Amino acid sequence: MEKDIIENFFSFQLRRKVTSLYKNFFFILEDLNSEGVKIPEESYKRIRKRILDQGNDCIRELEEYFDKYLEFHKNK
């Protein structure tokens, strides 16, 4: 029971912070545009996809590491 609470808390916080990070990357793209840096639509879509892909990969990898950490300590 307590383990589930810890896992859910960690997963929620991890997703929240990584999502916040890639939203901030989107704000930077918007700032560049408002300052006159013109990014072609195709490039913008590619950059946006990379940000989302990297954020999702980061979440997956960190959750895998956390699962391995819990498994390691469970077997001690």
MODELLER restraints for C-alpha pairs under 7 A, 6 or more apart:
rsr = mdl.restraints
at = mdl.atoms
rsr.add(forms.Gaussian(group=physical.xy_distance, feature=features.Distance(at['CA:11:A'], at['CA:63:A']), mean=6.88, stdev=0.5))
rsr.add(forms.Gaussian(group=physical.xy_distance, feature=features.Distance(at['CA:14:A'], at['CA:59:A']), mean=6.82, stdev=0.5))
rsr.add(forms.Gaussian(group=physical.xy_distance, feature=features.Distance(at['CA:15:A'], at['CA:59:A']), mean=6.32, stdev=0.5))
rsr.add(forms.Gaussian(group=physical.xy_distance, feature=features.Distance(at['CA:18:A'], at['CA:55:A']), mean=6.23, stdev=0.5))
rsr.add(forms.Gaussian(group=physical.xy_distance, feature=features.Distance(at['CA:18:A'], at['CA:59:A']), mean=7.00, stdev=0.5))
rsr.add(forms.Gaussian(group=physical.xy_distance, feature=features.Distance(at['CA:19:A'], at['CA:55:A']), mean=6.99, stdev=0.5))
rsr.add(forms.Gaussian(group=physical.xy_distance, feature=features.Distance(at['CA:22:A'], at['CA:51:A']), mean=6.24, stdev=0.5))
rsr.add(forms.Gaussian(group=physical.xy_distance, feature=features.Distance(at['CA:22:A'], at['CA:52:A']), mean=6.95, stdev=0.5))
rsr.add(forms.Gaussian(group=physical.xy_distance, feature=features.Distance(at['CA:22:A'], at['CA:55:A']), mean=6.50, stdev=0.5))
